[in-house]
């Protein structure tokens, strides 16, 4: 990936659950949102992990581009439905972001 557009760097690609149950919101390169680098990032070195209230398997399925109820890695899109490639993909992505935006952060 080139990390050459806003979506790749600043929009959520996935939520990755950590061992303590909190989540890190990652960009397309599996870096925390806003990180534009290639180096490995140790998530625990940054204040980026959050507890999300109200997230369960039903919410995970609504957030997942493929309806997957797994809560470990929740992918909001993949290469087959990149939001910036079509109006329909963007519409579906924004529906998932609407759900995500309403979750409370502890």
ChimeraX attribute file (.defattr): number of C-alpha atoms within 10 A of each C-alpha:
attribute: neighborCount
match mode: 1-to-1
recipient: residues
	/A:1	7
	/A:2	11
	/A:3	16
	/A:4	9
	/A:5	9
	/A:6	9
	/A:7	17
	/A:8	23
	/A:9	23
	/A:10	18
	/A:11	17
	/A:12	24
	/A:13	25
	/A:14	27
	/A:15	23
	/A:16	19
	/A:17	18
	/A:18	16
	/A:19	8
	/A:20	8
	/A:21	13
	/A:22	17
	/A:23	22
	/A:24	23
	/A:25	19
	/A:26	23
	/A:27	22
	/A:28	20
	/A:29	18
	/A:30	20
	/A:31	25
	/A:32	25
	/A:33	21
	/A:34	15
	/A:35	17
	/A:36	16
	/A:37	12
	/A:38	12
	/A:39	8
	/A:40	8
	/A:41	13
	/A:42	9
	/A:43	14
	/A:44	10
	/A:45	8
	/A:46	9
	/A:47	8
	/A:48	14
	/A:49	21
	/A:50	16
	/A:51	17
	/A:52	15
	/A:53	12
	/A:54	13
	/A:55	15
	/A:56	12
	/A:57	15
	/A:58	14
	/A:59	20
	/A:60	25
	/A:61	20
	/A:62	18
	/A:63	27
	/A:64	22
	/A:65	20
	/A:66	13
	/A:67	16
	/A:68	17
	/A:69	17
	/A:70	15
	/A:71	20
	/A:72	16
	/A:73	17
	/A:74	25
	/A:75	22
	/A:76	28
	/A:77	22
	/A:78	14
	/A:79	7
	/A:80	9
	/A:81	16
	/A:82	17
	/A:83	19
	/A:84	13
	/A:85	11
	/A:86	10
	/A:87	10
	/A:88	13
	/A:89	16
	/A:90	16
	/A:91	13
	/A:92	17
	/A:93	22
	/A:94	14
	/A:95	14
	/A:96	20
	/A:97	15
	/A:98	12
	/A:99	13
	/A:100	18
	/A:101	10
	/A:102	10
	/A:103	14
	/A:104	12
	/A:105	12
	/A:106	9
